Amino acid sequence: MKNALDLPKNTSPTLGGLEKVSKDSLKIQFSKVSFFVKENWIWIVLGLTILSLIHSYWYFQIELGVDKLLAKHTSLSKAYVNSKSNAYAESFAIGKLLSFWWSILYDSRSAFFTILGITILLSEFNYQILFKNLFVEEGRKGKFFYLVILVFFYGFIYLLLNAIIDPKLSPIGFPKFFTNFWLISMVVYSYFAYASESYIKIRELALQKTKAELVALKAQINPHFLFNVLNNLYGQAIVEDSPKTASGIERLSRIMRHVVEETKTERSPIEKELKFVEDFIELQKMRIPDRPNIKLSTEIFWDGESANIAPLLVIPFIENAFKYGISVTNESFFEMKLRVENKILLFESRNSIIKKADKLEMGTGTGLENTRRRLDLYYPGRHKLDILSENEVFEVKMQVRL
């Protein structure tokens, strides 16, 4: 008997849908805010710095008072001077002096942010307006003028601070300290910002170059492969009128679809790639007569574990084996093993090398060189490729960690 309290659970997707909409809207709002902050951060810092500066001026001029600040600092300075005869007393006096300035910064609640904001604004102004346009872009003359401007800028900040800060605070040395601090911060900030931008540009250029090379390699592989297959099918259709032609066209359709669709992406599912290799081999076998002088042995195995692979990675080796290793009249062979286990691809192939006097198309090694380059780009430090050609036998051993 069903208990009266065993009510059916609410399987309505309304609540989940509302939660999803709410999360999506929050993400959109957050992205808008982050974009606004990223685009206008310098104005935000400027506004906060002005507010902090106003509060700091009020605190030191009205709340604390210049006379009180100066008196306390003078007493601590005298204690430091009198303590130089004793190392312990000197350390204690220095500690009290530092704790005094720390307490001043902490109690004001805004002095630290004022100093930080002015440092950021001056450093960014120096980097964007002076450093990049003069020191970086204008060569030796630009570097000279940049140094001259820094000297004048140093004098300008020093005189400005002397005019703004109360003359009673001159013994403390505010103008000189902050002028040196800000000038050093400007130079250090500019060098680090330029180094960071240069690194990002170099990385982006390397990435763009890699993508361009991969696109170029694919562009070289695809037409070459498709034209060869079409030629084979055409020859088969001329020689014999048989059901093999229909089967070949079906396989060709799958091959062309794979080439067109999968090579648009950087990775292809391993099951699709293995099916593509199988179709390609069967299509090549169709044009080869069943004769005792031709020995073909192919094995493809996959353990079923999901993995992705760079499209058309092993095809150049198989294509070359059929093109340059199989002869209708001479003894020839092709042996291949392709295994994918634990996301590790193992490819081994051996084929005879047939030298025909009437061969119209000679191999240039472009396909093999492209494959080497693709392995270096897609699997740096994760592959091993050995190619051996001797005693009229061409042998390939490749291992790739997918």
NUMARDO-265664 format. One record per residue (C-alpha): z, x, y; residue in three letters. Coordinates in Angstrom, 2 decimals, padded with zeros to 5 digits, m for minus. Layout:
% NUMARDO-265664
Z, X, Y, ALA .
...
//
This chain:
% NUMARDO-265664
000.00, 000.00, 000.00, MET .
m000.87, 001.25, 003.44, LYS .
002.12, 001.79, 005.68, ASN .
002.08, m000.22, 008.88, ALA .
002.79, 002.92, 010.85, LEU .
m000.26, 004.72, 009.40, ASP .
m002.49, 003.83, 012.27, LEU .
m005.99, 005.27, 012.37, PRO .
m006.31, 008.36, 014.48, LYS .
m008.26, 008.14, 017.70, ASN .
m011.48, 009.95, 017.01, THR .
m013.01, 009.03, 020.35, SER .
m014.62, 012.05, 022.01, PRO .
m013.64, 010.76, 025.46, THR .
m010.54, 012.93, 025.87, LEU .
m012.29, 016.03, 024.57, GLY .
m015.25, 015.29, 026.79, GLY .
m012.99, 014.95, 029.84, LEU .
m011.26, 018.22, 029.00, GLU .
m014.62, 019.94, 028.64, LYS .
m015.86, 018.52, 031.94, VAL .
m012.62, 019.55, 033.62, SER .
m012.88, 023.10, 032.27, LYS .
m016.54, 023.35, 033.25, ASP .
m015.79, 022.12, 036.76, SER .
m012.95, 024.63, 037.07, LEU .
m015.27, 027.42, 035.95, LYS .
m017.87, 026.33, 038.50, ILE .
m015.31, 026.20, 041.29, GLN .
m013.89, 029.58, 040.29, PHE .
m017.36, 031.13, 040.25, SER .
m018.06, 029.72, 043.71, LYS .
m014.79, 031.09, 045.08, VAL .
m015.33, 034.50, 043.47, SER .
m018.88, 034.64, 044.85, PHE .
m017.62, 033.75, 048.34, PHE .
m014.89, 036.40, 048.18, VAL .
m017.37, 039.02, 046.92, LYS .
m019.84, 038.26, 049.72, GLU .
m017.28, 038.01, 052.54, ASN .
m014.46, 040.29, 051.43, TRP .
m014.74, 042.56, 054.47, ILE .
m014.17, 039.61, 056.83, TRP .
m011.26, 038.41, 054.73, ILE .
m009.66, 041.86, 054.93, VAL .
m010.31, 041.95, 058.67, LEU .
m008.63, 038.57, 059.21, GLY .
m005.59, 039.48, 057.07, LEU .
m005.30, 042.86, 058.82, THR .
m005.28, 041.22, 062.25, ILE .
m002.53, 038.82, 061.17, LEU .
m000.50, 041.70, 059.68, SER .
m001.02, 043.75, 062.85, LEU .
000.25, 040.92, 065.04, ILE .
003.33, 040.51, 062.86, HIS .
003.98, 044.26, 062.76, SER .
003.74, 044.48, 066.55, TYR .
006.22, 041.60, 066.90, TRP .
008.62, 043.17, 064.41, TYR .
008.70, 046.69, 065.89, PHE .
008.61, 045.64, 069.53, GLN .
010.86, 042.58, 069.49, ILE .
012.75, 042.07, 066.25, GLU .
013.76, 045.66, 065.51, LEU .
013.16, 047.22, 068.89, GLY .
011.74, 050.61, 069.71, VAL .
015.07, 052.03, 070.92, ASP .
016.89, 051.14, 067.71, LYS .
014.09, 052.57, 065.57, LEU .
013.97, 055.78, 067.57, LEU .
017.76, 056.24, 067.58, ALA .
018.04, 055.87, 063.84, LYS .
015.13, 058.21, 063.22, HIS .
016.57, 060.80, 065.64, THR .
019.93, 060.81, 063.89, SER .
018.30, 061.27, 060.48, LEU .
016.08, 064.06, 061.83, SER .
019.13, 065.91, 063.23, LYS .
020.86, 065.59, 059.87, ALA .
017.80, 067.09, 058.22, TYR .
017.71, 070.02, 060.67, VAL .
021.43, 070.73, 060.23, ASN .
021.13, 070.61, 056.44, SER .
018.67, 073.47, 056.08, LYS .
021.48, 075.87, 055.31, SER .
022.29, 073.99, 052.13, ASN .
019.63, 073.08, 049.60, ALA .
021.54, 070.06, 048.27, TYR .
022.22, 068.72, 051.74, ALA .
018.60, 069.27, 052.71, GLU .
017.35, 067.27, 049.73, SER .
019.80, 064.51, 050.52, PHE .
018.69, 064.38, 054.15, ALA .
015.01, 064.25, 053.17, ILE .
015.79, 061.41, 050.79, GLY .
017.57, 059.47, 053.52, LYS .
014.65, 060.02, 055.88, LEU .
012.14, 058.77, 053.29, LEU .
014.33, 055.80, 052.39, SER .
014.53, 054.95, 056.08, PHE .
010.77, 054.74, 056.41, TRP .
010.48, 052.82, 053.16, TRP .
013.07, 050.30, 054.36, SER .
011.19, 049.93, 057.64, ILE .
007.93, 049.20, 055.81, LEU .
009.69, 046.80, 053.44, TYR .
011.71, 044.95, 056.10, ASP .
008.68, 044.44, 058.33, SER .
006.87, 042.65, 055.46, ARG .
003.54, 043.48, 057.11, SER .
003.46, 047.15, 058.15, ALA .
002.23, 048.31, 054.74, PHE .
m000.57, 045.72, 054.68, PHE .
m001.51, 046.62, 058.26, THR .
m001.88, 050.30, 057.37, ILE .
m003.75, 049.46, 054.15, LEU .
m006.09, 047.01, 055.89, GLY .
m006.96, 049.43, 058.70, ILE .
m007.56, 052.19, 056.12, THR .
m009.96, 049.98, 054.13, ILE .
m011.83, 048.80, 057.24, LEU .
m012.25, 052.31, 058.68, LEU .
m013.27, 053.73, 055.30, SER .
m015.85, 051.00, 054.66, GLU .
m017.25, 051.35, 058.20, PHE .
m017.54, 055.09, 057.75, ASN .
m019.25, 054.74, 054.36, TYR .
m021.73, 051.97, 055.18, GLN .
m022.68, 052.98, 058.74, ILE .
m022.18, 056.75, 058.94, LEU .
m021.99, 058.38, 055.51, PHE .
m024.91, 056.59, 053.81, LYS .
m027.23, 056.61, 056.83, ASN .
m026.52, 060.15, 058.04, LEU .
m024.88, 062.31, 055.40, PHE .
m026.93, 060.98, 052.47, VAL .
m030.26, 059.89, 053.94, GLU .
m030.99, 062.34, 056.76, GLU .
m030.68, 065.74, 055.08, GLY .
m029.15, 068.74, 056.86, ARG .
m029.46, 067.33, 060.35, LYS .
m027.80, 064.14, 059.22, GLY .
m024.90, 066.05, 057.68, LYS .
m024.45, 068.04, 060.91, PHE .
m024.43, 064.93, 063.09, PHE .
m022.07, 063.23, 060.65, TYR .
m019.53, 066.05, 061.04, LEU .
m019.92, 065.95, 064.84, VAL .
m019.30, 062.19, 064.85, ILE .
m016.21, 062.66, 062.65, LEU .
m014.79, 065.10, 065.21, VAL .
m015.35, 062.65, 068.06, PHE .
m014.02, 059.82, 065.88, PHE .
m010.86, 061.84, 065.23, TYR .
m010.30, 062.32, 068.96, GLY .
m011.01, 058.64, 069.65, PHE .
m008.44, 057.41, 067.09, ILE .
m005.84, 059.88, 068.32, TYR .
m006.25, 058.87, 071.97, LEU .
m006.30, 055.18, 071.06, LEU .
m003.05, 055.45, 069.10, LEU .
m001.46, 057.40, 071.95, ASN .
m002.41, 054.60, 074.32, ALA .
m001.20, 051.77, 072.06, ILE .
002.02, 053.20, 070.61, ILE .
005.08, 053.23, 072.85, ASP .
005.52, 056.67, 074.47, PRO .
009.14, 056.70, 073.30, LYS .
007.89, 057.07, 069.73, LEU .
005.89, 060.22, 070.49, SER .
008.55, 062.54, 068.94, PRO .
008.05, 060.78, 065.61, ILE .
004.41, 061.86, 065.58, GLY .
002.76, 058.55, 064.78, PHE .
m000.63, 059.25, 066.44, PRO .
m001.15, 062.59, 064.73, LYS .
000.04, 061.40, 061.32, PHE .
m002.11, 058.26, 061.17, PHE .
m005.16, 060.01, 062.64, THR .
m005.05, 062.66, 059.89, ASN .
m004.29, 060.06, 057.24, PHE .
m007.16, 057.76, 058.19, TRP .
m009.69, 060.55, 058.59, LEU .
m008.88, 061.99, 055.14, ILE .
m008.98, 058.49, 053.63, SER .
m012.40, 057.84, 055.17, MET .
m013.93, 061.01, 053.73, VAL .
m012.36, 060.62, 050.26, VAL .
m013.33, 056.95, 050.07, TYR .
m016.94, 057.73, 051.01, SER .
m017.35, 060.39, 048.34, TYR .
m015.85, 058.24, 045.59, PHE .
m017.84, 055.14, 046.66, ALA .
m021.08, 057.13, 046.69, TYR .
m020.33, 058.63, 043.26, ALA .
m019.61, 055.15, 041.86, SER .
m022.81, 053.66, 043.30, GLU .
m024.86, 056.60, 042.03, SER .
m023.46, 056.19, 038.53, TYR .
m024.25, 052.46, 038.51, ILE .
m027.81, 053.11, 039.73, LYS .
m028.39, 055.81, 037.11, ILE .
m027.12, 053.51, 034.37, ARG .
m029.32, 050.62, 035.57, GLU .
m032.37, 052.89, 035.75, LEU .
m031.71, 054.16, 032.24, ALA .
m031.37, 050.57, 030.98, LEU .
m034.58, 049.48, 032.71, GLN .
m036.40, 052.50, 031.34, LYS .
m035.18, 051.71, 027.83, THR .
m036.32, 048.08, 028.08, LYS .
m039.70, 049.14, 029.45, ALA .
m040.17, 051.61, 026.60, GLU .
m039.25, 048.97, 024.01, LEU .
m041.70, 046.49, 025.52, VAL .
m044.43, 049.15, 025.52, ALA .
m043.71, 050.06, 021.91, LEU .
m043.88, 046.43, 020.82, LYS .
m047.12, 045.98, 022.75, ALA .
m048.62, 048.89, 020.82, GLN .
m047.40, 047.69, 017.43, ILE .
m048.28, 043.98, 017.54, ASN .
m052.05, 043.98, 018.29, PRO .
m052.69, 046.90, 015.96, HIS .
m050.96, 045.12, 013.12, PHE .
m052.57, 041.71, 013.68, LEU .
m056.11, 043.08, 013.92, PHE .
m055.69, 044.97, 010.65, ASN .
m054.51, 041.83, 008.84, VAL .
m057.36, 039.75, 010.25, LEU .
m059.88, 042.38, 009.10, ASN .
m058.41, 042.33, 005.60, ASN .
m058.63, 038.53, 005.40, LEU .
m062.18, 038.56, 006.69, TYR .
m063.23, 041.08, 004.05, GLY .
m061.51, 039.02, 001.34, GLN .
m063.29, 035.84, 002.46, ALA .
m066.69, 037.62, 002.37, ILE .
m066.19, 039.16, m001.09, VAL .
m064.93, 036.09, m002.92, GLU .
m064.57, 032.40, m002.39, ASP .
m061.22, 031.74, m004.06, SER .
m057.82, 030.06, m003.55, PRO .
m056.45, 033.46, m002.58, LYS .
m057.98, 032.96, 000.84, THR .
m055.96, 029.81, 001.48, ALA .
m052.78, 031.56, 000.34, SER .
m053.60, 034.52, 002.53, GLY .
m054.16, 032.33, 005.56, ILE .
m050.80, 030.64, 004.95, GLU .
m049.04, 033.97, 004.80, ARG .
m050.91, 035.14, 007.85, LEU .
m049.72, 032.08, 009.73, SER .
m046.10, 032.94, 008.94, ARG .
m046.66, 036.58, 009.85, ILE .
m048.26, 035.74, 013.20, MET .
m045.47, 033.30, 014.01, ARG .
m042.87, 035.94, 013.24, HIS .
m044.63, 038.58, 015.31, VAL .
m045.11, 036.27, 018.29, VAL .
m041.61, 034.72, 018.25, GLU .
m039.24, 037.35, 016.93, GLU .
m040.57, 040.34, 018.84, THR .
m039.71, 038.59, 022.10, LYS .
m036.08, 039.32, 021.28, THR .
m034.33, 042.62, 020.69, GLU .
m032.91, 041.52, 017.34, ARG .
m034.17, 039.33, 014.51, SER .
m032.14, 037.79, 011.64, PRO .
m032.41, 040.01, 008.58, ILE .
m033.53, 037.12, 006.33, GLU .
m036.54, 036.42, 008.55, LYS .
m037.46, 040.08, 008.70, GLU .
m037.27, 040.47, 004.91, LEU .
m039.43, 037.37, 004.42, LYS .
m041.89, 038.85, 006.89, PHE .
m042.02, 042.11, 004.91, VAL .
m042.54, 040.18, 001.68, GLU .
m045.42, 038.17, 003.18, ASP .
m046.99, 041.33, 004.55, PHE .
m046.86, 043.10, 001.18, ILE .
m048.28, 040.10, m000.68, GLU .
m051.04, 039.79, 001.88, LEU .
m051.92, 043.45, 001.42, GLN .
m051.93, 043.07, m002.38, LYS .
m054.52, 040.31, m002.12, MET .
m057.21, 042.75, m001.01, ARG .
m056.42, 045.28, m003.76, ILE .
m058.09, 044.73, m007.15, PRO .
m056.02, 044.79, m010.30, ASP .
m057.02, 048.16, m011.73, ARG .
m055.15, 050.66, m013.92, PRO .
m055.61, 053.47, m011.39, ASN .
m053.55, 051.56, m008.79, ILE .
m049.82, 051.31, m009.34, LYS .
m047.70, 049.15, m007.01, LEU .
m043.94, 048.73, m007.24, SER .
m041.91, 046.94, m004.55, THR .
m038.31, 045.79, m004.54, GLU .
m036.53, 043.80, m001.82, ILE .
m032.80, 042.99, m002.06, PHE .
m030.34, 041.38, 000.37, TRP .
m026.68, 040.70, m000.38, ASP .
m026.65, 037.57, 001.81, GLY .
m024.37, 038.94, 004.55, GLU .
m025.58, 037.95, 008.00, SER .
m027.06, 040.76, 010.07, ALA .
m029.67, 041.35, 012.74, ASN .
m032.37, 044.01, 012.90, ILE .
m034.94, 045.30, 015.35, ALA .
m038.21, 043.44, 014.60, PRO .
m041.03, 045.20, 012.72, LEU .
m038.92, 048.28, 012.04, LEU .
m040.19, 049.15, 008.55, VAL .
m043.69, 047.70, 008.80, ILE .
m045.39, 050.90, 010.08, PRO .
m044.39, 052.77, 006.89, PHE .
m045.64, 049.97, 004.62, ILE .
m048.85, 049.54, 006.59, GLU .
m049.61, 053.26, 006.44, ASN .
m048.91, 053.30, 002.70, ALA .
m051.52, 050.61, 002.02, PHE .
m054.01, 051.98, 004.52, LYS .
m053.92, 055.68, 003.62, TYR .
m052.33, 055.64, 000.15, GLY .
m054.37, 053.18, m001.92, ILE .
m057.83, 053.86, m003.32, SER .
m060.04, 051.66, m005.47, VAL .
m061.54, 054.62, m007.33, THR .
m058.89, 057.36, m007.28, ASN .
m055.46, 057.47, m008.84, GLU .
m053.06, 056.02, m006.24, SER .
m049.64, 054.46, m006.06, PHE .
m047.11, 052.86, m003.73, PHE .
m043.40, 052.54, m004.51, GLU .
m040.95, 050.86, m002.17, MET .
m037.29, 049.85, m002.26, LYS .
m035.76, 047.88, 000.60, LEU .
m032.07, 047.01, 000.22, ARG .
m029.62, 045.52, 002.71, VAL .
m026.00, 045.73, 001.59, GLU .
m022.84, 045.57, 003.72, ASN .
m025.02, 045.53, 006.86, LYS .
m026.60, 048.83, 005.90, ILE .
m030.35, 048.98, 005.46, LEU .
m031.74, 051.44, 002.91, LEU .
m035.49, 051.93, 002.84, PHE .
m037.31, 054.29, 000.48, GLU .
m041.05, 054.53, m000.04, SER .
m043.45, 056.89, m001.77, ARG .
m047.20, 056.68, m001.72, ASN .
m050.18, 058.82, m002.56, SER .
m052.27, 060.36, 000.22, ILE .
m055.96, 059.56, m000.21, ILE .
m058.42, 061.63, 001.76, LYS .
m061.70, 059.81, 002.07, LYS .
m064.76, 061.45, 003.54, ALA .
m066.09, 058.15, 004.82, ASP .
m062.88, 057.00, 006.46, LYS .
m063.76, 055.60, 009.89, LEU .
m060.24, 055.38, 011.22, GLU .
m058.02, 058.43, 011.07, MET .
m054.27, 058.19, 011.42, GLY .
m052.82, 059.40, 014.73, THR .
m049.15, 059.13, 013.83, GLY .
m048.55, 056.71, 016.73, THR .
m046.89, 054.06, 014.56, GLY .
m044.46, 056.55, 012.99, LEU .
m043.64, 058.09, 016.35, GLU .
m043.00, 054.62, 017.77, ASN .
m040.65, 053.88, 014.92, THR .
m038.71, 057.09, 015.55, ARG .
m038.41, 056.20, 019.21, ARG .
m037.29, 052.65, 018.46, ARG .
m034.63, 053.93, 016.09, LEU .
m033.34, 056.27, 018.80, ASP .
m033.24, 053.44, 021.34, LEU .
m031.86, 050.66, 019.16, TYR .
m029.57, 052.61, 016.81, TYR .
m028.39, 055.82, 018.50, PRO .
m026.10, 057.69, 016.12, GLY .
m026.44, 054.90, 013.53, ARG .
m029.57, 055.86, 011.66, HIS .
m031.08, 058.59, 009.52, LYS .
m034.80, 059.08, 008.96, LEU .
m036.41, 061.67, 006.69, ASP .
m040.20, 061.91, 006.35, ILE .
m041.79, 064.32, 003.90, LEU .
m045.47, 064.90, 003.26, SER .
m046.42, 067.43, 000.58, GLU .
m048.44, 067.68, m002.63, ASN .
m050.51, 064.70, m001.47, GLU .
m047.44, 062.44, m001.55, VAL .
m045.93, 060.78, 001.51, PHE .
m042.22, 059.98, 001.23, GLU .
m039.91, 058.12, 003.63, VAL .
m036.14, 057.69, 003.42, LYS .
m034.40, 055.67, 006.10, MET .
m030.85, 054.45, 006.49, GLN .
m029.76, 052.19, 009.36, VAL .
m026.31, 050.75, 010.08, ARG .
m027.14, 047.30, 011.48, LEU .
//
